[in-house]
Structures are given as C-alpha cells and as structure tokens.
Amino acid sequence: MYTITGKGQLESIQNLTLQRDDLLKALSEVNKDIHMGWWYYNFSVYYISTCNEKMQWSQSRQYCKARNADLVIINSFEEQVLESRPTHESGK
C-alpha cells in the first residue's frame, strides 16, 4: 500500500472529480430518457417505437439513428421479454 502526496494527490482528486461529473451527466441523461417512456435494463435504455409504417431494415435503422438510438440486438431472454411490452409514444 502507498499514499499519494502533494501534486500526485491533487491530480488524483481532479481525475476523480472529472469521472464523478461524467457519471452524474450520464445518470441525468438516463433519468431524462426514463421519464420520456424509455426503459432501463442491465445498463441499457430501450424504447419500443409505435411507428406504424412498415420499413426495411436500413430504413428502420435510419429512423432510430435520427433519434440518437439504434436497433436492438436481443442478447438474453430478459431482453426478449422487454421487447414484448406494450408500445407507447415518446413523452406519454
């Protein structure tokens, strides 16, 4: 075990402060998304669109990208269950 003194200690505190600020900003974004109808699960945020227009995969992806999102890749049974939830519109 060692201790940091002087300049090293100040740099360590500054780095931790920056990391804390980044985490608080990320948490704020997640909270904002959740309030707009997104679901948080396993360090990811999901939104099920109710767009009634049928689209090809590439069009669907563009639709998502325009909303700062992407198409989901289901990696677990839990994510698959999440996808079966009722749909909704943003902000409702």
VENVEN-V256047 format. One record per residue. RES is the residue in one small letter. SS is DSSP state (H for helix, E for strand, L for the rest). BURIAL is I if it has 24 or more other C-alpha atoms within 12 Angstrom, else O. D_CENTER is the distance of its C-alpha to the mean C-alpha in Angstrom with 2 decimals. Layout:
BEGIN
res=RES ss=SS burial=BURIAL d_center=D_CENTER
res=RES ss=SS burial=BURIAL d_center=D_CENTER
END
This chain:
BEGIN
res=m ss=L burial=O d_center=36.67
res=y ss=L burial=O d_center=36.88
res=t ss=L burial=O d_center=36.29
res=i ss=L burial=O d_center=35.05
res=t ss=L burial=O d_center=37.38
res=g ss=L burial=O d_center=37.78
res=k ss=H burial=O d_center=35.75
res=g ss=H burial=O d_center=33.60
res=q ss=H burial=O d_center=32.66
res=l ss=H burial=O d_center=31.76
res=e ss=H burial=O d_center=29.55
res=s ss=H burial=O d_center=27.81
res=i ss=H burial=O d_center=27.20
res=q ss=H burial=O d_center=25.94
res=n ss=H burial=O d_center=23.45
res=l ss=H burial=O d_center=22.20
res=t ss=H burial=O d_center=21.98
res=l ss=H burial=O d_center=19.88
res=q ss=H burial=O d_center=17.47
res=r ss=H burial=O d_center=17.39
res=d ss=H burial=O d_center=16.78
res=d ss=H burial=O d_center=13.82
res=l ss=H burial=O d_center=12.26
res=l ss=H burial=O d_center=13.27
res=k ss=H burial=O d_center=11.80
res=a ss=H burial=O d_center=8.25
res=l ss=H burial=O d_center=9.02
res=s ss=H burial=O d_center=10.51
res=e ss=H burial=O d_center=7.70
res=v ss=H burial=O d_center=5.80
res=n ss=H burial=O d_center=9.46
res=k ss=H burial=O d_center=10.20
res=d ss=H burial=I d_center=7.87
res=i ss=H burial=O d_center=9.37
res=h ss=H burial=O d_center=12.67
res=m ss=L burial=O d_center=12.49
res=g ss=L burial=I d_center=12.53
res=w ss=L burial=I d_center=9.10
res=w ss=E burial=I d_center=9.15
res=y ss=E burial=O d_center=7.48
res=y ss=E burial=O d_center=9.20
res=n ss=L burial=O d_center=9.93
res=f ss=L burial=O d_center=7.02
res=s ss=E burial=I d_center=4.79
res=v ss=E burial=I d_center=4.20
res=y ss=E burial=I d_center=7.48
res=y ss=L burial=I d_center=10.05
res=i ss=L burial=I d_center=13.65
res=s ss=L burial=I d_center=15.67
res=t ss=L burial=O d_center=19.29
res=c ss=L burial=O d_center=20.60
res=n ss=L burial=O d_center=24.12
res=e ss=L burial=O d_center=25.07
res=k ss=L burial=O d_center=25.48
res=m ss=L burial=O d_center=24.10
res=q ss=L burial=O d_center=24.51
res=w ss=H burial=O d_center=21.64
res=s ss=H burial=O d_center=21.67
res=q ss=H burial=O d_center=21.74
res=s ss=H burial=O d_center=18.85
res=r ss=H burial=O d_center=16.78
res=q ss=H burial=O d_center=18.05
res=y ss=H burial=O d_center=17.18
res=c ss=H burial=O d_center=13.47
res=k ss=H burial=O d_center=13.62
res=a ss=L burial=O d_center=15.41
res=r ss=L burial=O d_center=12.46
res=n ss=L burial=O d_center=10.09
res=a ss=L burial=O d_center=8.80
res=d ss=L burial=O d_center=10.77
res=l ss=L burial=O d_center=12.86
res=v ss=L burial=O d_center=11.95
res=i ss=L burial=O d_center=13.98
res=i ss=L burial=O d_center=15.18
res=n ss=L burial=O d_center=15.95
res=s ss=L burial=O d_center=17.28
res=f ss=H burial=O d_center=19.33
res=e ss=H burial=O d_center=16.79
res=e ss=H burial=O d_center=14.29
res=q ss=H burial=O d_center=17.41
res=v ss=H burial=O d_center=18.28
res=l ss=H burial=I d_center=14.95
res=e ss=H burial=I d_center=15.78
res=s ss=L burial=O d_center=19.16
res=r ss=L burial=O d_center=18.12
res=p ss=L burial=O d_center=19.72
res=t ss=L burial=O d_center=18.22
res=h ss=L burial=O d_center=17.83
res=e ss=L burial=O d_center=17.58
res=s ss=L burial=O d_center=15.09
res=g ss=L burial=O d_center=16.45
res=k ss=L burial=O d_center=18.75
END
